[in-house]
Amino acid sequence: QVQLVESGGGLVPAGGSLRLSCAASGIAFTLYGLGWYRQAPGKQREFVATMTSAGSTDYADSAKGRFTISRDNAKNTMYLQMNSLEPEDTAVYYCNARLVRIAYWGQGTQVTVSS
């Protein structure tokens, strides 16, 4: 059974930092590309950051310079380090693991940034 379990969300003041984690099980983790997405109230889910199995990264413009995606293959875990958080970053954050046409999602973790 495949599971992606996010953790690390919470309430943080503007300018603060959070590190999200996503622990994966049931997949050959090293083969998968990984990603973080978010969905704010009343908005569509949007791309935040991705990392290929080879370690190449890509970021949404809103995340560049503030967020860092990483992975620890030994722990089957991916991370999103978020710095200089803004109220506009408030959303439910979802992790994603994909391999060709296969994609798995976590249940989401709430991030709330207070102004």
Secondary structure, DSSP 8 states (H G I E B T S, - for coil): --EEEEE--EEEETT--EEEEEEEESS-GGGSEEEEEEE-TTS--EEEEEE-TT--EEE-TTTTTTEEEEEETTTTEEEEEE-S--GGG-EEEEEEEEETTEEEE---EEEEEE-
